[in-house]
Amino acid sequence: MSIDYKQELKSKQNEQVSEYINRVLELIEKEEINEEEAAWITKETVDGFREHVNPGFLSYRKTVTKDGQFAAVEWSDNGSCFKDVNGKEYIDCLGGFGIYNVGHRNPKVLKAVTDQLKRQALHSQDLLDPLRAMLAKILADITPGDLKYAFFTNSGTESVEAALKLAKMYSERTTFISTTRAFHGKSLGSLSGTAKGMFRKPFLPLIPGFRHVPFGDIDMMRKTFEVCASVGEDVAAVILEPIQGEGGIILPPKNYLKQVRELCNQYGSLLIFDEVQTGMGRTGKMFAAELYEVVPDIICLAKAFGGGVMPAGAIVAREEVFKSWFPNPFMHTTTFGGNPLACAAAIATIGVLIEEKLPERAAEVGEYFLKELKQAAKGHEDKVQEIRGQGLMIGIEFHQDEIGYEVSKGMFDRGILVAGTLINSKTIRIEPALTISYEEVDQVIRNFKEVLEHVEG
């Protein structure tokens, strides 16, 4: 094949790619799309997932819908809902596993990001960027106790990674205690703390030094501390979700977190709270640590931290702990963490949470939601094992995976998205926007009751 012919082929390929890009950008620009455009988007999406993303996602989608609805393609969102390309509206009770605390496309968060975008999108990496400093000050003011210094990330797993590295540098200890049913992320360090065997096994051996004990079992926690000390493997830190999310909305026993705090104090270990899912008002307080009156040494944030508009995360730590990074601030860095757009989104998000009293609203609406769900489940004790939660972080546990799977399907077909799949559907999660209206809550309750009546136990 001659060089000229190769260049001609490459030129034609680039023309085709440019045409495709322009068509996609034109669709993004449109406020409304027609039926023909919706069909094209659907086909391109399904084909793209099959050929270039991961065909496994198509199988996953088919397991939670029916009659070919696996091709449902999301297109727009607002408030507590989103729409697919065909205009069908869904009440979002999955909320991106807790991303949309201030709602979908909150106007104040959008304005802050677009205003910043008009001036500067990303920082130079050399000059001092002002919004990072301002956001860090705000976090020092609103986080519990004497948490003071912040490091910014792009996601929850990055926040956990930062926390683990900071804990290691602080004491030079290498042993960590995590808990069963914990989920801390899927990068190698955070995965070492995660407890789900399905995620861990293909990547073993993970980072050494992690011990797992049953969540809520303070006696086993105490014994593990004792054993680690006796064999010279002193514990660097305990990492916990104050309320376990992926584990099935598991609330801690009374005084458990306070007792863990006391053990950490006794053995000179740090306490890391992974509040990636529980933080930013989800549980009825700005941070779940406040619910249990416990101050950790490091707190991990992400998900809702960026207001459902920007990927953003952070850790906030006590000065005594964080100062191990003072001599060399480049010991742990990230190119995009704390970028101006993410910081603008986080600052606006915190403003909305405070001004609109959304943590308090989560407590009130969550109490109503929980009560009504329990009422709707009466008479279906053969299907529903337990309904539990705190604020707008609610779990519905069924006796069998298959029942949870069928309920998730039934809710989706009625225009309500909940977190439940064939992979792990014994407990489905309800984590809507903290702005969800009582009318929308009532609609979810009615549909849940109808679905239960049609599902076989």
N, C-alpha and C positions, 0 to 999 in steps of 0.2 A: 504494500500500500504506500503510495507516494506521500511526501510531506504535504503537498498542496491539497491532496484529497482528504488527508486527515484534518487539515485546517478548515476545509470546507465543511466537513462533518461536524467539527466542533462549533463552527459558526452557526450552523443550522440548529444544533442542540441548544446553544445559548439563546437563539431567537425564540425557540419553543419555550424555554424556561422563562424568558422575559415576558412572553405572552401569558403564560400561566400565572406568573407573579402579578402582572397587571390585573388579571381577572380577579384574583384573590383580593388584592388591595381595593378594587372597585366594590367588591361585596362588603368588605370591612367598612368602607365609607358610607354605605347605605344605611338609612335608619330602618327601612322596611325592605323585605325581599319577597319576590313572588313565588308561586308554586313551582315553576320550572327551575328557578334558582335554588330553592330548597331541595329539590330532587337531586340537582347536580352536587350540592354540598354534601348531601347524605351519601351519595355514591362515592365521591372523592374521599370522604372520611372513612367509610368502611374499607374501601380499596387501600387507602393509605395505611390504615392500621394493619390490614392483612399483609401487605407487601413491604412496609417500611418501618412500622412502629413495633408492634408485637401482636401476632394473631391471637395470642392467648387472651387478650382483652376482649375480643369478640365472643369467645366462649364464655368468658366471665359475664359479659352483659346479657347473653342469652339465658343464663341461669337465673337472672333476677327479673326477667320480663316474660312476656308470652306473645305468641302470634307474630313473631318477627319484629317485635318492638325493640329488639336489641340494637336496631339501627337508629334509635332515638338519639339525636344530635343536639347538644345544648347550643344556644345561640345568643341569648341575651338574659339579663337579670336586673332585678330592682327590688328594693325592700326586703321582704322575706321569701321572695319567689324567684324562679327563673323560667324561661320559656325555651322550648326546642325550636328547631328550624321551621316546623309546621305551625307554630304559634300556640301549641298546647302549654298551659301554665302549670307549674308544679310548686306546691308549698315545700320549701326546702327544710326538712327536719334532720338532714344529714349535716348541712352547713359546712361541707368540706372538712368534716371531723373537727369542727370548732373554729373555722376561719372567720365566719361572717358575724361576729358578735355585734358589730354596729350596723349590720344589715348589708345587703348587696349594693355595691356602688353608692355608699353613703355620700351625699353631696358635699359635705364639709371635707371629707377625706379626699374625694376626687378634686376638689378645688385646690387644696393644699398641694397635691401632686402636680396638677397641671400648671399652677402658678410657678412652682419650682422648676418645672420642665421648660417653661418659657425663658428662664434665666440660665439654668445649668442643670444638666441631667446627672452626670457622674463627676466625682471629684478628681483632682489632679494626682492624688496619691502622694503629694509632697507638701503642698501648703496646708495650713490648718483649716479644716472644714467646719464652719460654724454650727450647722444643725446637729452634728454629732455631739458637740459640747453641750448644746442646749437640751437635747434629748437626754443625755446622761444626767444632767442636773435635775430634770423633771423626774426621771426614774429614781434618783436618790431621794427625792421628796416624797414619792408615793409608795415606794416599796417598804416592807416592814422593817422595824428596828433600825440597826446601824448599817444596812446595806448601802454602799456608797459609790463604788466604781463600776462602770459598765464597759462591756466589750460587745460589739455588734456583729451579728451573723446574718445569714440568709434563710435559715431553716431551723427546725427543731433539733434535728440530728447534729447540726453544726454547733448549736448551743450546748448540747450535751458533751460533744467532743471538747469544746473549750473548757467546760466545767471540770471534766476529768483531767485534762492537762494542767489546769490551774491547781487542782488539788494535789497532783503529783509534785509540782514544783514547790508548793507551799511546804510540804513535809518530807519530800523525797521518799515517802512510803508508796507502796505499789499494790496494796490489797484494797479491794472495794467490796462492799456488801450491797447487793441488789435483792430484789424479791421475786418470788414466783408470780407469774401473770403480768409482770412488768413489761412495758413497752417504752423504750427510750430512743428508738431510731434504728437505722439499718446500715450505717457506715460501720467500719470494723470496731471502732472503740465503743460507740453507743450500742452496737449489736451485742457486744460482750456483756452489757448490762441488761439488755432485753432478754426476756425469759422464754419466748415462744420458740420451741424446738424446730418447727418447720422452717423458720427464718434462719436459724443458727446452723443447723447440721451441714448444709452444703459448704459452709465457709470455715468449719473447724480446722485447725485450732484458732481460736480468736485471741484477743489480747489476754495474756495470763494475769492471774491475781484476782479474778472475780469469783465471789461466793454468792449463791442464791439461797435465801431463806424464805419460808412462807410469809406472805404479806399478812400483817396483823398479829403474828405470833411473836410477842415480845420476849418470851422465854427462849425461843430458838435464836432470836437476835442477840440476846445477852450471852448465851452459850457460845455463839460464833465469835463474838468479841473476845471472850475468855480464851477460846482455843487459839485464835489468831495471835493473841498476846503471848500465850504460853510457848508457841513454836517460833516466835520471833518474826511473825508476819503481821505487824501492827497495821491496823486499818487506817487507810488514808481518808476514806469518806464512805458514808452511806448515801446511796442515791435512791430516792423514792418519788413516786407520784403521790401527792397527798390524797387524791382520789384516783384510782386506776381507771383509765379510759378504755384502751384496747382490751384490757383484761375483763371488761364487762361491767363497767361502772361499779367498782367495788369500793365502798366507803370504809375507812379505817375504824377499828373498834375504839370505844371511848378511851381517851388519854394515851392511845398508842403512839401518836406522833410526839407527844410531850415526853414519853418514856424513851423513845428513840433519841430525842434531843439530849436527854440526861445521860444516856449511854455514850453518846458522842463526846459530851463534855468530860465524862469520867475517863475516857480512853484517849483524849486529845485528838479525836477524829473530827473531820468536817461533816456537816449535813448539807446535802445537795437536794433541793426540791426541784423536780422536773414539773414545772407548771406550764409546759407548752400547750396543754389542752385545758387545764383548770384556770389558767390566768386570764387577765383582762376582763374580769367581771362575770365569767361563766357560772360560778358556783353561788353567786349572791354577794360576794365580796370581790374587791378588785383582784385579790390573790387568795387562793384557798388557804395559804398559811395563816391568814387573818382569822379564818373560821375556827382554826384549831389553836390559835394563840401561840404559835410556834414561829420563831425566827430562824431561818436556815442561814448557813454561811454563804451559800451561793444559790441563786434562783435562776432557773432556765426559762426563757420565754420564746415564743414564736407564734405560729398559726395566726391568731387574731391580732397579734402585735402590729401587723401592717394594715389593719383595718379592712381586710378582704380586697385590697387594691394592689398592694405591693408585697412581694416576699420579704419578710423581715423577721429578725430574731435578736435575742440579746441574752447575756448573762449579767447579773448584778451581784457583786460580792462585797464583803466587809473589807475595809482598808487593810487590816492585818493580813488577810489572805491575798488580796489582789496585789499587794506591794511586791510580791515575788516577781512580778512582771515589770516593775518600775525600771530596774537597771538596763533591761533590754526589751523595749516594747515590741521588737520584731520576733520574739520567741514564738508568738502565735499570731498570725495575721490572716486576712482574707481580702481579696481584691475588691469585692463588691459589698461586703458587710459594712453597714453604716453609711451607705451612699446617700446623697442628698434627697433623692426621691423617696427612698425607704424611710429616712428620718422624718421627712415632711409628713408622710402617711402615718407614722407612729405618733408623732406629736399631735396631729389632728385627731387621731383615734382616741388618744388619752383624753383630749379635750371633750370629745363627744361623750365618752363614758362618764366623765365627771359632771359635765353640764346637764346631760339628760338623765343622770342618776340611773344608768343602765344596770350596774351591779344590783342596786336595790330593786329595780324592776325585775331582774332575773330571779331574785328571791321570791317576789310576790307571784309572778306569773308561773314560776316553776312549782310553787306550792299548789297552785290551782291546777296546773297541768297534771301533776302527780296524783292529786286527789281524784280528778276526773278519770284518768287512765285506770286507776284501781277500781273505780266504780264501774267503768265499762267492762272490766275483766271479770266482774262477779258472775258466777254461773259457768265460768270457763276455767275453773281451777284444774281441770284435766289437761288443759293446754298451757295455761300461764302459771309458771312456778312462782315468780316474784316480780314486782315492779318496785324499783328503788331509784333514788337519785338525790341530787342536791342542786338547787337552783335550776337552771335549764341544761342540766347534764343528767339525763334520765336513761335508765336501762330497763328493758322488758325482757326477762328471762323466761324461756319456754322449756317444757320438759324434753323436747327433742329438737335437734337441728332442723329437721324437715318442717316442723310447724313454724319456726321462725322464718324459714325460707319462703313458705307459702304466704305468711303474713306480709313479708317484705314485698313479694310480688303483687299481692292484692292491693297494698297501699300504693305502690308505684302505678298500677293500672288505674287507680282512682286519682292520680295526680298529686301524690305525696311521696317524697323521697325520704327514706330512712336508711340508716346504716345497717345492712344485714346482707350477707352473701352465703352461698353454699359452702364457702370455705369456713366461715365462722358465724353461723346464724342462730345459734342457741340463744344468744342475747343480742337484741337489736338496740341500737342507740338512737336517742332523740336529742339532737343538739341544734335547735333552730337559732335564728338571729335573736338577740336579746330584745329586738324591736318587734317581734311577732305580736300580732294583735290578738285579743281575746276571741274575736270572731274566727280567726284562722286556727287558733287552738281548738275551738269548739268543732270546727270542720275536721280537724285531724282526729279528734275523739270520736265523732260520729262514724267516720270511715273505719277507724280501728275496731269499733264495736261491730260494724257490718261485716268486716273481713273475718273477725273471730267467729261470727255466727256461721260462716260458710266454709271455714277450715275444719277439716277432720282432726280430732285429737288422737 
